[in-house]
Amino acid sequence: MGSISGVGVLDKAFTVLDAIEVAPCSLAELQAATRLSRATAHRLATALVVHGLVARDDQGRFTLGPRLRLVDVPMLARAGMEALRDATGESVQLYVRRGENRVCVAALESPFGLRTIVPVGTSLPLAAGSAGKVLRHDAATLKRGWAESVEERESGVASVSAPVHDAHGALVAAVSVSGPIERTSRHPGRSYAEAVLAAAEAIGRAL
């Protein structure tokens, strides 16, 4: 393959994106569409997953990732996030994965004076918090469909998160509700899991 830009690996990465943009691809389909070796196609596609440019759907196929849809996702998620805030009375956030971090791309604050505030653009580690568990495919989260955390990232704060999937089944984001333990209790999933799951489903339908 000749280089268009003079940076061969970059040209190959965009060849992978071009193929996936047409339709979700299995590894074999991606290899055929790009004419790259199987190892190269896999290496580039999985690297692009880490950076949020590519995602995997529920059939394991490669599809466009949330970073390429970042402009649309917060807007399309707003109705579902508002419903979650109104149902729980707590602050709501939407996170996407960026390497080993999660970035808040949309947030709505609780009407209470004592509330959780996460500014849009905040980058947090995947290692702590319920949204991190969702985005890193934590085993317990995959089993029950949602995750909770209590004082993992910040003292006195608890949260519940659920995965948002697009029409192809790819994990696009994590929607979270968070608030002070005085209101959420130390078992926030008991109170909020159902509402968070409903919000995740609603947001997924809107994408």
C-alpha positions, 0 to 999 in steps of 0.5 A: 500500500502506497502512502498518501500522507507520507506517514504509512501507519497513519494511512493504514489506520484511516484505511481501517476507519474508512472500511468500518465507516461503510459498515461494521466489520468482523476481523476477516471482513476488515482484512478483506476490505483493507487488504492489510494482513490479519495481524496489522488489521487487528493491531490497528483496529484494537489500538483505535478502540483504546482511543475511542475511534473504534468500538466493538459491537455485541457480535464482536465486530468493529464499528465506529467509536464514540469519539467520532460521534462525540458532537452528537452523543451529548445532545442525543443523550440529554432527554434520557439524562433529564429523565434520570435526574428528575427520577432520582433528584441527583446529579447525572453524568455521561462518560466516554472512554479515553484510553485508561481514563473516562471523560465527562461529555455531558452533566446535569446537576441535582437541584439540591444544594449538597450535590455532586458536580463533575464539570464537562471535560473532566478526565478521571481514571477508569480504576475508580468509580462506577462509570469506570467499571462500566467502561472497563468491562468489569466482570460483575458489571457485565453480569448484572448490567450496572455498577455501583461505587461508594466513596471509591473516587471521592469521600462521601459520594456514591454512584450508579452507572450503566452502559449505553449501547448503540444500535449495533450493540457497541458500548458508546458511553456510561451514564451515571447518577451520583450524590452524597451518601446521606441521600444515596445510602451505602447501597445506591444500586438498590434505589437507582439501578432501575432508573439508570438502566432505563436512562441507558436504554433510552439514550441508546435508542436515541443514538 
